[in-house]
Amino acid sequence: MSATDNETGDHTGGDKGDMAALAKGGRTNTLGFIIRALGGIPFLFIGYRLYGVDEMGRFAAAFVIIEVFALICAMGEKRGLAQRLTDGADSEGTTPANLVFDGMLASLLFSLVACAILIAFPVIIFPSGMNSPLDMWMIAAIPAFALTEILLAAQAYKYDIATTVRARAIVEPWTKSIFVGLLFFIPAVSAGGLALAYLISLYAALLTALWSFLRTYGMPKAWRPRPRYLGKMTARALPLIGADVIERGTRLLDVFLLGQSASAAAVGIYFFAKEVVSVPQKLKTSFEPILSPVITKNLKTGNFKAIAAQVRQVGFWIIALQLGIALALAIPGEAVMGLGGPAIVGGTGAFAILLAAEVVASMAVVSESVLVYIARKRNLAISVGIITLQGALTIGLIMLAEHWNLDEGFKAAFAALALFIALGVSSLIKARILKTLLKAPVGNLRWPLVWATGPAVVVGFLATLLPEWAELIFGIPAILAVYLFVIWKRGFGEEERGLFRKNIGGAD
């Protein structure tokens, strides 16, 4: 496919339909962010208040390893499935449901191998020990996480983001928050409440996704395992697996490395900050499933110009929301961190840097959504270089903190700084390469971001003069409201405002 192919054919109508689909996904994801925030914060509050910082630190160390293994077992299907479905059934007449089940079978087989490895070598997942023997059940979360990723990718191919919101933003966080409190008061399982609540929440999300999938695709027809096809699919998925694991690994490496040189309490404090930041981070990454089918369809027709326009547009939507959320949470940062208890407040500096890191990462995430299809190996090589850079920076900065005899709060802040630098470099490099390949600009920066930041900072400063409870209840919504008002008026054109004014069910 050549870069000049994008000049053939009239894609205007399709481009508008694609943008409407992306806007619909944006509206749904924004709602999902709000619900996820409301559901996820109680888990942190209950976990840190009832179980303690050390216990949450040990849980965090296990959680990091679980997510890495689960992403490997997801076989890169979060983005690869869209391309397989776009290419259509193979010569044997396989239905879309059959193609999804192929991916699920491969994922399940890899998950069983991963579970066996962790059962045989539990030190991998529990380097600082376990809170309870029940923690071993966390290993069973791997197949649930991986299969849910595939089912949600299948739904996203049909432009169904509502299922992702239900599974990841409602069922999973709220189930986890409810059960972590209930299990604490059951003596027989109290010590393992964190692990069991996490496990239950992932299987609840899996059932939610499976229910929607069966209603959309139905059961597979005449499906049977095909070892040769599964082997080809796995080989083709390796660059996607690498990209997914490294992209997520950049968000987990700092926790892992900090755990090797700091106490469980320090890891617990950092994990609290990371979990709060993960809520707006999900807002960014949740655009990927809805973006993937749009990109693959335009790649099939050679419409590079449309792809560049979609990258610019979605990139701006993401960074606009990310920046607003970062300001709303970072300015009253001490009050937000205080939700976990007085011992957590020492991680406020790391919290602010982590929020800034997610803002600068937005361009890398959107660029990678295209690069995984048109420059897989190059994208993977860059990602390997970025995570290597992050690892070197993290180790170097932590050693510097130890050399200067700084406390563990500085270690956490330095780990966050390493992530910020690595993600910034990743965004610059990947955006530059994508611009060259598409022969069109892909940048997501616009002046309204600056215009909206000014009044939001002023409102935020005034909010810090209030008591902490008022900062949270009134300050955060006020900062967001002022910021979003300016973005809506100065950052969105009439066409964009029209897209976002439509009812969620009306933009098909």
Secondary structure, DSSP 8 states (H G I E B T S, - for coil): --GGGGGSS--HHHHHHHHHHHHHHHHHHHHHHHHHHHHHHHHHHHIIIII-HHHHHHHHHHHHHHHHHHHHHTTTHHHHHHHHHHH---TT---HHHHHHHHHHHHHHHHHHHHHHHHH-GGGT-TT--SSGGGGGGGGHHHHHHHHHHHHHHHHHTT--HHHIIIIIIIHHHHHHHHHHHHHT-TTTGGGHHHHHHHHHHHHHHHHHHHHHHHHH-S-SS----HHHHHHHHHHHHHHHHHHHHHHHHHHHHHHHHHHHS-HHHHHHHHHHHHHHHHHHHHHHTHHHHHHHHHHHHHHHT-HHHHHHHHHHHHHHHHHHHHHHHHHHHTTHHHHHGGG-GGGGGGHHHHHHHHHHHHHHHHHHHHHHHHHHH-HHHHHHHHHHHHHHHHHHHHHHHHHHHHTT--HHHHHHHHHHHHHHHHHHHHHHHHHHHHHHHTS------THHHHHHHHHHHHHHHHTTS-HHHIIIIIHHHHHHHHHHHIIIIIS-HHHHHHHHS-GGG--
